[in-house]
Amino acid sequence: MSALSQPVRTAIVGLGWWGRKMTDLVAAGGAGLRFVLAVEPDPSGAEFAGARGIPVAASLDEALAEAEVEAVVLATPHALHEAQIAAAVKAGKHVFCEKPLALTKAGAETAVRLCRDAGVVLGMGHERRFEPPIAAILADAAAGRLGRLLQIEANFSHDKFLTLDAANWRLQANQAPAGGMTATGIHLTDLAVKLMGPARDVRVSCEQLASAFPQGDTMSAHIRFTGGGTAYVSATLATPFISRFAVFGTKGWVEVRDKAHVEAPDGWVVTRGDAGAPIGVAETGKAEPVRDNLAAFSRAVRGEAPYPITGDEMIANIALLEAIVRSAATGAVEAVA
């Protein structure tokens, strides 16, 4: 944001694990937001907000009725997003929504259309795009430096949910279907769609091998794209943290490995092979992509720059998610709507 821009006055909706992460990031500065209100029914979340001097509203409706609130950040269960976005848009508020935007393509289309027609910004919690080495891949691909893109291989897995109470919404198959897909895999498909375009079809293996998670704990998806090319995406909920993203083109390939979870990023290891050149390995230092994504949202709200994740990309990613959920249940190749 420019030095003259005022922080966007925002309500944080949901103060669970990720809502608290964003709250402390915003308080540290650089995101272009100021949380002026919180919506959190759980007493521990309300206590968290109070300790940081953030008033707590009794409901989303109460927060949306506040004239001071310009935008909302939704860090809420996936199944609530569609209705909450519709309510925010009706109140004239800009929306930053944690992933996934919706659980169906139709739901994503509605959310994007409502925001577009109302002239409000819709931001998405796809912070992977803002990791410096991933941003470099996107720039190289757009400039043709990797040549014709052929294939993507990606794995984003962790075992953070093994200690959650079984009643937690993140462990409910109707809230978070297809293994780790909505927790981590959705970031990988977002990048795949950005690089390769809309998906054509997908075949998924989703098994319950090392937990009692009803949605399964070990998921892999093989995706084919309408413009050609493939992606392999893995999202496991029962192995220690790993995050790997690799893209292969006719002029070169790049592999990025995170040194730590984005909750507390600690840099990246980048391996690259360009045609006619030796393979190189480099390290990228610490950055805060969650903050940088919020900053991009705030710049868009202030009219300083377009938000870089387009509505069409959001819809294409959720169309792929919907097909992945179907294939996780059937084991068959499922067409993407």
C-alpha positions in Angstrom: 0.0 0.0 0.0 1.1 3.6 -0.5 2.2 5.6 2.5 -1.0 7.7 2.2 -3.4 4.8 2.2 -5.3 4.1 5.4 -5.5 0.5 6.7 -8.7 -1.2 5.6 -10.9 -1.4 8.7 -11.8 -5.1 8.8 -13.7 -7.6 10.9 -12.0 -11.0 11.5 -14.6 -13.7 11.5 -13.3 -16.9 13.3 -10.5 -17.0 15.7 -9.4 -20.6 15.5 -5.9 -21.7 14.5 -5.7 -19.7 11.3 -7.7 -16.7 12.4 -5.3 -16.2 15.3 -2.3 -16.5 12.9 -3.8 -13.7 10.7 -4.7 -11.5 13.7 -1.2 -11.5 15.0 0.2 -10.8 11.5 -2.1 -7.9 11.0 -1.2 -6.5 14.3 2.5 -6.7 13.4 1.9 -4.4 10.4 2.5 -4.6 6.7 -0.8 -6.2 5.7 -2.7 -2.9 5.1 -5.5 -4.0 7.3 -6.7 -3.1 10.9 -8.9 -5.5 12.7 -11.5 -3.3 14.4 -13.9 -6.1 15.3 -13.9 -9.9 15.8 -16.7 -12.5 15.5 -16.0 -15.5 17.6 -18.5 -17.5 19.7 -15.9 -19.6 21.5 -14.9 -18.0 24.9 -11.2 -18.7 24.3 -11.3 -16.9 21.0 -13.1 -14.0 22.5 -10.4 -13.9 25.2 -7.7 -13.9 22.5 -9.4 -10.9 20.8 -9.8 -9.1 24.1 -6.2 -9.5 25.0 -5.3 -7.7 21.8 -7.8 -4.9 22.3 -10.2 -6.1 19.6 -13.9 -5.8 20.4 -16.0 -8.9 19.9 -19.3 -8.9 18.1 -22.0 -11.4 19.0 -22.7 -12.4 15.4 -21.6 -11.9 11.8 -24.8 -9.8 11.2 -23.8 -7.5 14.0 -20.3 -7.0 12.5 -21.8 -6.4 9.0 -24.1 -3.7 10.4 -21.1 -1.7 11.7 -20.5 1.3 9.4 -16.8 1.3 10.4 -16.2 -2.1 9.0 -15.1 -2.0 5.3 -14.2 -5.6 4.8 -14.4 -9.1 6.4 -11.8 -11.8 6.7 -13.5 -15.2 6.8 -11.5 -17.8 8.7 -14.5 -20.1 9.2 -15.5 -23.7 8.3 -15.7 -24.3 4.6 -19.4 -25.0 4.5 -20.2 -21.6 5.8 -18.4 -19.6 3.2 -21.1 -19.3 0.6 -23.7 -17.9 2.9 -21.2 -15.6 4.7 -19.9 -14.2 1.5 -23.5 -13.5 0.3 -24.3 -11.7 3.6 -21.1 -9.6 3.4 -21.7 -8.6 -0.2 -25.3 -7.6 0.7 -23.9 -5.3 3.4 -21.4 -3.8 0.9 -18.3 -5.3 2.5 -15.2 -6.5 0.7 -14.4 -10.2 1.4 -11.2 -12.1 2.0 -12.1 -15.8 2.3 -10.0 -18.6 3.5 -9.8 -21.6 1.2 -11.7 -23.2 -0.3 -14.0 -20.6 -1.6 -16.8 -23.1 -1.8 -17.3 -26.9 -2.1 -19.1 -26.8 -5.5 -18.4 -25.0 -8.7 -21.9 -23.5 -8.6 -21.2 -22.1 -5.1 -17.9 -20.6 -6.4 -19.6 -19.1 -9.4 -22.3 -17.5 -7.2 -19.7 -16.0 -4.8 -17.6 -14.6 -7.7 -20.6 -13.2 -9.4 -22.0 -11.5 -6.3 -18.7 -9.8 -5.5 -18.2 -8.7 -9.1 -21.7 -7.3 -9.5 -21.5 -5.4 -6.2 -18.1 -4.0 -7.1 -16.4 -5.5 -4.0 -13.0 -7.2 -3.9 -12.9 -11.0 -3.3 -9.6 -12.2 -1.9 -8.6 -15.8 -1.4 -6.4 -17.4 1.2 -4.0 -18.9 -1.4 -0.8 -17.6 0.2 1.3 -20.2 -1.7 1.2 -17.8 -4.7 3.0 -15.2 -2.6 5.9 -17.4 -1.5 8.9 -15.8 -3.3 10.1 -18.9 -5.2 6.5 -19.8 -6.2 5.9 -16.2 -7.4 9.1 -16.6 -9.5 7.8 -19.8 -11.1 4.5 -18.0 -12.0 6.5 -15.1 -13.5 8.9 -17.4 -15.4 6.0 -19.4 -16.8 4.1 -16.3 -17.9 7.2 -15.0 -19.7 7.8 -18.3 -21.5 11.1 -18.9 -19.8 10.1 -22.5 -18.9 8.8 -23.2 -22.4 5.7 -25.3 -23.0 4.6 -26.6 -19.6 4.3 -30.3 -19.5 3.7 -31.6 -16.0 3.4 -30.6 -12.3 4.3 -32.8 -9.3 3.3 -31.5 -5.9 2.9 -32.7 -2.3 1.6 -30.7 0.6 1.2 -32.9 3.7 1.4 -32.8 7.5 0.2 -34.6 10.6 -1.0 -31.5 12.5 -4.6 -32.8 12.7 -3.8 -36.1 14.4 -4.1 -34.4 17.8 -7.4 -32.7 17.1 -10.6 -33.7 18.9 -12.7 -36.0 16.7 -15.6 -33.5 16.8 -13.4 -30.8 15.2 -15.0 -29.6 11.9 -11.7 -30.2 10.1 -12.2 -33.9 10.6 -15.8 -34.1 9.3 -16.1 -35.6 5.9 -18.9 -33.3 4.8 -16.9 -30.2 5.9 -13.4 -31.3 4.7 -13.8 -34.1 2.2 -11.1 -36.2 0.3 -8.3 -36.6 2.8 -6.1 -33.5 3.0 -7.6 -31.9 -0.1 -9.3 -28.9 1.5 -6.6 -28.4 4.1 -3.6 -28.5 1.8 -4.2 -29.9 -1.6 -6.4 -27.0 -2.6 -3.3 -24.8 -2.6 -1.6 -27.1 -5.1 -4.6 -27.3 -7.5 -4.8 -23.5 -7.3 -1.2 -23.3 -8.6 -1.8 -26.0 -11.1 -4.8 -24.3 -12.6 -2.9 -21.0 -12.6 -0.1 -22.6 -14.6 -1.9 -25.1 -16.8 -5.4 -23.7 -17.2 -8.7 -25.4 -16.4 -8.7 -29.2 -15.7 -10.3 -31.7 -17.9 -10.6 -34.7 -15.6 -9.1 -36.3 -12.6 -8.6 -39.7 -11.0 -8.2 -39.9 -7.2 -7.0 -42.5 -4.6 -8.2 -41.7 -1.1 -7.5 -44.2 1.7 -7.8 -44.3 5.5 -4.4 -45.9 6.4 -3.1 -44.4 9.6 -6.0 -42.5 11.4 -9.7 -42.6 12.2 -10.3 -39.6 9.9 -13.6 -40.3 8.2 -12.5 -38.4 5.1 -9.4 -40.5 4.7 -5.8 -39.6 5.4 -3.9 -40.4 2.3 -5.0 -38.8 -1.0 -3.4 -38.5 -4.4 -4.9 -37.1 -7.6 -3.9 -37.4 -11.2 -5.2 -34.5 -13.2 -5.4 -33.9 -16.9 -5.9 -30.4 -18.3 -8.0 -29.2 -21.2 -5.0 -27.6 -22.9 -2.8 -30.7 -22.4 -0.4 -31.6 -19.7 -0.9 -33.3 -16.3 -0.4 -32.8 -12.6 0.1 -35.2 -9.7 -1.1 -33.8 -6.4 -0.7 -35.5 -3.0 -2.2 -34.3 0.3 -1.6 -36.6 3.3 -2.8 -36.0 6.9 -0.7 -38.6 8.6 2.9 -37.9 7.7 5.4 -35.2 9.0 5.3 -31.9 7.2 6.4 -31.8 3.6 5.7 -29.2 1.0 7.1 -29.7 -2.5 6.0 -28.1 -5.8 7.7 -28.9 -9.1 6.9 -27.8 -12.6 8.4 -29.2 -15.8 8.6 -27.4 -19.2 10.5 -27.8 -22.4 13.0 -25.1 -21.6 13.5 -25.9 -17.9 12.1 -27.2 -14.6 11.9 -25.9 -11.1 11.4 -27.6 -7.8 10.5 -25.7 -4.6 10.7 -27.3 -1.1 9.5 -25.4 2.0 11.8 -25.6 5.0 8.8 -25.2 7.4 5.0 -24.9 7.3 3.6 -21.6 6.2 2.3 -21.1 9.8 5.9 -20.2 10.6 7.8 -19.9 7.3 11.5 -20.4 7.4 12.6 -20.2 3.8 12.7 -22.4 0.7 15.1 -24.7 -1.1 14.9 -24.2 -4.9 16.4 -26.6 -7.4 16.4 -25.6 -11.1 17.4 -27.2 -14.4 17.5 -25.1 -17.5 18.2 -26.4 -21.0 21.9 -26.3 -21.7 22.9 -25.3 -18.1 23.9 -27.3 -15.0 21.3 -28.0 -12.3 21.5 -25.4 -9.6 20.4 -25.4 -6.0 19.7 -22.2 -4.1 18.0 -21.1 -0.8 15.5 -18.4 -0.4 15.2 -16.6 2.9 12.3 -16.1 5.2 9.2 -14.3 4.0 5.6 -14.0 5.2 3.3 -14.9 2.3 0.1 -14.8 4.4 0.8 -11.2 5.2 1.7 -10.4 1.6 -1.6 -11.9 0.3 -3.6 -9.8 2.8 -1.6 -6.8 1.6 -2.5 -7.5 -2.0 -6.2 -7.7 -0.9 -5.9 -4.3 0.9 -4.3 -2.7 -2.2 -7.2 -3.9 -4.3 -9.7 -2.6 -1.8 -8.0 0.8 -2.0 -8.0 0.7 -5.8 -4.2 0.7 -6.0 -3.8 -2.6 -7.9 -6.0 -5.4 -9.1 -6.2 -8.5 -6.9 -3.9 -11.1 -8.6 -6.2 -14.1 -8.2 -9.0 -13.8 -10.7 -12.5 -15.0 -10.3 -12.2 -17.4 -13.3 -9.2 -19.0 -11.6 -11.1 -19.4 -8.3 -14.0 -21.0 -10.1 -11.8 -23.4 -12.1 -10.1 -24.5 -8.9 -13.4 -25.3 -7.1 -14.6 -27.1 -10.2 -11.6 -29.3 -9.9 -12.1 -29.7 -6.2 -15.7 -30.9 -6.8 -14.4 -33.5 -9.3 -11.7 -34.6 -6.9 -14.3 -35.2 -4.1 -16.4 -37.3 -6.5 -13.4 -39.3 -7.7 -12.3 -39.9 -4.0 -15.7 -41.6 -3.5 -15.8 -43.6 -6.8 -12.2 -44.2 -7.6 -13.1 -43.5 -11.2 -11.9 -40.9 -13.7 -14.3 -37.9 -13.1 -14.8 -35.1 -15.6 -14.4 -31.6 -14.4 -17.5 -29.5 -14.9 
